[in-house]
């Protein structure tokens, strides 16, 4: 692909001279930097604190914290090239890589990514975007480049695409080129001087529908006459042209003056506010190798704000697990502390349940700020517990920690018109895998809604991996199936405002790694971006 870079350089120099001589070109300004403002519909992205891990490599991880907004706005990888091609492998673009922390980084070759919301004019009717670009890290002489492009959502993200309303590239050497609809409008070698770290703060602005754009690089501004105004509702693409597989390019501190997120709304405020995983941490068993056991909290941190954790291990209470919980982001399982559940026998409260609970409570007291609530014995009626025993354990928890939430998760088939939930329970969920959300799950949810007191709220527990129990049933057998189910559960929750959370069954429990379910993990991240608020 090196030859294409050479063609662009030569064409840019020739066209740049023609434009300047003809008087239609660009005028250098010495005005103060014009950074994109931050308003109610604006977007910023720090690219900090993402989990850079296979299969998604941090692209849409932790968006609420990175962007400080809700809903968070996701990104999609695209090819970034001038010919028809699929997006490259996910590791070509990563966020918060250990060797490139706190930035979006491009690796191995040319690629781009699209912001999944149209760009809108800000309050002054200006389309504005800005970002800090380092076209080639550790280099100030290369002709390789980073780009900001405004184009239709279907575009490849290439800076000189025929459909692009505006494309700006900045070379590692400080050269700048501006394109519209594939035509080079101006080219300036050595236009800008990189900062001490080799970076360029680049901002682009244009009056909506206007015939002029303003490009600013490290405080030096350039006015460019446009052949046509910026098309309505373009998408922003960030990209990099890398001619070698050893080079990297970075983007930081993205700012967009206005975005349209009206199509990304949620259920009413009383509805969805939690998303996370059941079995985010399971007790390790030193005697046997059990798939999925261990601590998955660090892995899911960016796409969850409420996770089920088990910290009462077979031989100790692993309270250090709670250090991986953000404030009020974990619900702690108490089943083994209150109930004895022998194989083939109904679960019953331990005679000394108060003492057992006191030991657990004392263990977690120093980390109680990390705990949003406590979970009663799993599937209690399915396992033979009684309503009175559930009420006793819930009441004991609340007497120790007033104001904390108590959660109860039941097997779906037990939710009948006579289903009983103790008044001391605040959150109620049910699991029923291998079922369709718009079928059996919704019928069961409707039954549950009729059985709850006004203060009680509902969690749904989607399946997240092809389960052996489903026997390969159509719609439950592949990564694409479980990704579809994730969206179906979201739509179901949005139809039922008493549903406050999605507590997805951790796919590791079914023997899967995240890398084996890229579509499902992508769906989880995009759904989390809609639900998680910036304050967690």
N, C-alpha and C positions, 0 to 999 in steps of 0.2 A: 504493500500500500504506500510505500515511500514515494513512488512516482506521482501519486495524486497530490501529496503534500507539495512536491516541486511545482506542479502545474498551478496550484493555488497561489504559491509565492510569486511566480512569474506573472500570472494573470493579474494578481493584485498590484504589482508594481506598475504594469502598463496601464491598467484601468485607472489607477490612482493618479497617474500623471495626466491622463486625458481629462479626468474630472476636474482637477485643479485648474488646468489651462482653460477649460470651457466655462468656468465660473459657476458650475452647478454644485460644486463639491462641498468641502468642509472648511470651517473656520475654527481655528484654535482659540479658546477662551482662557482667561486666567481667573475665572470666577471661583468662588468657594465651592467645595465639594457638595454635590446634591445627592444626599442619601435618601432612600425610600422612607417615607414617613410611616409611623405605626398608628393605625386607627382601628375602629371597631371591626372592620373587615380585612385588616392587614394580616400578613403572615410573616413570622420570623422563624428561623430554624438554626439553632446553635450546633446541631450535629453532635451533641455531647451525650454521654451516658447511655449509649445503645449497647445491646448485646450482639457483638459481631461473631455470629456462629452459623454454621451450616444448618438449614439450607438458605436462610434469608439474608445472612451477613449484615444484619443491623439496619437494613434500608428503612423498614417501617417499624422499628422497635423503639419503644419509649417516646412516642411522638408527643404525648401530652406534656412531658417534662421538657423535651427539646424545643417545642414550639410555644409552650405556655398558653395553649388555647384548647378549646373543645368545641366541636370535634377536631381532632388532629387530622391533618391533611396528608394523605399517603402519596407514595411515588410508585411509578412503574418503569422497569428497565426497558429500553428500546435500543436499536442497533447503533444509532449515531453515525451511520454511513450513508453514502450517496446512492446506493443501489439497494434493491429489495433484499432484505436479510432479516432473520430472526434476531432477537436480543441475544447477546452473548451470555455465557454462563454467569450465574449470580455473583461469583467471586470477582468478576471484572469491576464491580462497583460495590463498595463496602462503606459502612459508617462506623466510626470509632474503632478502627483496626488497631491492635496493640502497637504496631509500628507507626501508625498515623492517627494518634488519638484525637478525639474531639473534632474530626472533620469527615466530610464525605471524600472518599478517595477512589480514583480510577486506576486500574491495574492492567497490565499485560497487553493492552491494545486499545483501539478506538471503541468507544461506547458512549451512551448517554442515558439519561433518565428524565421522566416527565412528571411534573407536579399534577396530581389527579384532580385539579379543580381549575376552572377557567380564571384567567387574570382579568380583573375589572379596573376601570379608572378609580383613582382615589377621590377624596373630597374636592380636589382642585382640578378634576377632570384630566389628570395625568396618569398614564400607564407607567408605573415605575417598578423596576427591579434592580437589586443590587446584591453583590456577593464578593467575598474575598477569594481570589483565585491564585493558585500557585501552579502554573501550567506544567512545569517539570520541577519537582522538588530537588533542591540542591543544584539547580542549573540556572544560568542567566544568559545563555547564548543560543540555546536551541530554537529552531523554528517551529517546533511542536507547540500545540496550543490548547487552551481551554475556551469554552464557548457558553454564551447565553443566547437562547433562541426563543422567539415568540412565534408559534406556529399552530396549525390545527392539531387536535388531539391525536389524529391518525398519522402524524408526521413521524419521520425517523429520528428527528432531533439533529440532523446534519445542518451545519451553520449556513450552507449555501443551498438549502433545499428549495425547489421551485415554489413550494407552498408557504414558505416562511415569511411572515410579515416583517420580521427584523431578525438579523443574525449578527452577533458581534463576537469576534474571536480576539484573544490576547495571547501573544506568543511569549515564551519564556524570555526572549530577548527584549521585550517591551514593544514589539510591533503590534499594531492594531489594524483590523480590517472590519468593515461594516457591509452587510449584504441585505438586499431585499428581493425576495422571490427569485433567488438564484443569481441576481445581478450584483456585481461588486460596485458599491457606491464610493468607497474611498479606501485607501490603503496607506498607512504611515509606518515606516520603519523607525524603530527607536523612539516611538511616540512617548512612552512613559518609562520612568525609572523604577525598578522594583524597590520595595522597602528592604530593611536590613535582613529580613528572612526570605527574600526573594518573591514576595507576594505582591499582588495588585488588588486594590479595592476598586471594583468596577461597578458603575451605576449607569443605567439606561433609562431614559424617560422620553415620553412623547405625548402630546395632547391627543386624546382619543379622536381618531379620524383626521388628525392633522398631517401636514406634509413635511414635518421636520422632526428629527430626533436629536437628543442630546446624549452624548456618550462621554463619560468621565472616568479617567483611569489615574488613580493616585493623585487626585487633585488637579489634573490637567483635563480641560473639557474640550469637546469637539462637537460642533453642530453639523448635522448631515441632512441634506435635502432628500426627501423620500419621493419615490415615484408614485406612491399611493399611501393612504393612511393606514395605521395599524388596524387590522381586521378586528371586528368585534369578538370578544370572548376568546382570545387566543390562550393556549397553554404554554407554560414555561418549560423549557428543556435546558438541562445542564449537561455539558458533555466535555470530552477530551479527545484530542487526536494524539496518539502515542505511536511513534514509528518504531519503537523497540519494546521488547517484552520485559526489559529491566526498569523502564521508567515508570514513575507514578505521578499523578496529578491530583490536586486537592481543591476542595471548595469548602468555605466556612462562612458562617454568619450571613446566611441568606436572608434577604428582606424583600417582600413584595407589598406594594402599596395597597392593593385591594384584591381579594379573591372571592369567588362565588361558591359558598359552601351550603347554599340553600337546599341542595338535593341530598344533603348528608345529615338531615335532622333525625332526631330520635323520637321515641315515645314521649308523652308528657313528662314534666319534671318529676312527677310521683313515680315514674316507671324506672327503666333501667339505669343503674348506676354502678353495678359491680360486674366484673368479668374475671375469671380465674380458673384454677384447676383443682379438681378433686384428686387427692393423693399426690400433691406437689412434693410432699416428703413422706416416705414410708420408712418404718424402722428397718434397719439392716439386720439380716439374720446371719450370724457368723457360721451357723451349722450347715446351712444350705445356700445354694445359689438361686436366688429368686429374682426373676426378671423385674426390672422397674423399681426395685427397692433403692433407697438412698434419697439424697436431697436434690430436688430439681428446682428449688426456688431461684437460685441465681440464673438459671436458664430462661425462666419465664418472667423475669422481673419486669421487662419492658412492656409485656402484653397482658399483665394482670394487676388487679388491685385488691383481690381477695382470694386467698388460697387456703385449701384444707391441708393441715399438717398434723402428722402424728409425731409426738415427741416423747411419749411414754414407751421406751424400748423394753425389750424383754428383760434386760438386766439393769437398766438405769433410766433416768429422765434426762434426755438430751436437750436441755434448755438452750444450748448454744445455737440450735437450729433457728431459734427466733431472731437471732442477729441478722439473718438474711431476709427478714420481714420488714418492709417499710412500716411506718406508724399505722396502726389500726388496719393492717392488711392481711392478717392471718386468722383463721378460725381453727382452734385447737381441738383435736379429737379427745374425748374423755371416756370413750366406751370401756376401755380396759381398766379404768380407774373406778368406775361406778359398778360395772356389771361383770359378772362371771358368765361366760358363754362357752360351755363345754360342748364338744361335738355331739350332735344328736340330742342335746338337752336345751330347753328354753333358757334364754338369758334371764338372770335374776340379779337383783342388787346384792352386792356383798354385804354381809352382816356389819362389817366395819367400813362401809362406804364413806362415812364422814371422815374417818381418819385417813383413808386413801385419798380422798379429795383434798384434805388439808395439806397433805404432802405435795400434791400436784400444785395447789394454789400457792404454797410457800415457794416452790421451785420457780414459778413464773412471775412472782410478784415484782421482781426487779425489772422485768421486761413487759409488764402489763400494757405499756403504751403501744407495743407492737401487735396486740391482740384485739381483734374486732369482736370476737365472740368465742363461744365454746360449743362443740357439737356433741350431741348425745349419742348413745350407742347406735351403730349403723343399722339401718333397716329394722327398727326395733320391733314392730309388730310381726314382721316376717320371721324374726328370730325369737319370738315368744315373750317379749317384755310386755308389761301391762301399762295402761294409762296412768295408774297411780304411781308406779315406779318411775315413769318418765317425769311426771309432775314433781316427784320428790327430788330427783337429781337436778332438774331445772331450777327448782326453788333453792336448793342448796348452793348452786352456782351464783344465783343472783343475790343471795344473802351475803356471800363473801365479796363479790364484786358488783355492787349496785350500778345499774346502768348498762352493764354488759349485755350483749345479745346471746341468745341461746338458739341453736339451730338443730333441726330434726330432719333427717333424710330417710324416706321410706321407699320400699319397693312399690313400683307403680300399681301393681295389681291389688295392693291393699287399700288404695284410695277409692273407696266406695261411698255410696250415700250415707253410710253409718260411720265413716271414718272420724276418729276423734283426735284432736290436738289439744294438749294441755294449755291452759291460758298463759302459763309461764313461758311458753315457747314463742319466740319472735319471728324466726325464719323457718319456713317449711319447704322442703324440696322432695322430689321423687325421681327415681331413676327407672327407666324402662327402655332398655336398649333393643335395637333391631326393629324399632317402630318408626313410622313416619311422623314428623312433627305436626303436619296438617291432618293427621288421622287419629290414631289412638292417643298420642301425646296430648293433642288439643282437647279431646274428649275427657281425658283424665284431669287435665288442668281445669277445665270448666267445673268438674265435680269437686275438685279441691277448693276452688274459689268459693263455692257455696257452703263449705264446711268450716271456713275460717272466721275468726273474730276480726273486727275492723282493724285492729292494730297489727295483725299478722301479715307478713309479706312472703313472697314465693320466689324460690330459685328453681331453675331448670338445669338438668344435668345431661347435656348432649354427649353422645359418643364421639370419640375423636380418632378412632382407628378401626380398620376392619377387624371385627371381633369374631373369634372362633365360634362363639355362641350363636352368631347370626348364620352360620353355615353357608357363607357365600351368597346370601340372599341378595337379589338385585337391589341396587341402591345403597348397599351396606358393605360392599366388597373391595372397594378400591380407594386410593387417595382422592380421586375426583369425587367419589361418593361422599366421603366424610367432609370434604370441603363444601360440597353442596348442602349437606346437613347442617353445617355451622351457620350458613346464611339462612336456611329455613328456620332454625331455632331462633335466630335474631328476629326474623319477621313475625314468628309466633309471639315472641316476647313483646314486640311493639304493638301487637293486637290486644295484649292483655296487660294493662297498666299496673296490675298488682304484682307482676313479675319484676323483681328488682335486680336479679342477677343471673348470669350464666356461669355455672360451675362445671366446666368440661371435664369429663373423665380422662385423666392423664394417659396419653397414648403409650407411654413407657410401660404402664402396667400390662398392656397387651403385647409387649415384646417389641415395640417399634421405637426407633430413634427418630428425632426430628428430621434428619436427612432423608429418611425414607418416605416422608409425607410432606413434600414441599408445598403442594397446593393447599393442604389443610393448615399448615403453619402460616402461610400467607393469608388465608382467610381469617385465622385467629388474630393476626396482627392488625388487619384492616378493620375487623369488628371492634377490637380493643381501642383503636383510634377514634371510633365513634362514641365509646362509652366512658373511657377514663377521663376524668377531669384533671386539670393541671395540678391541683392540690392533692392528687392521689385518690 
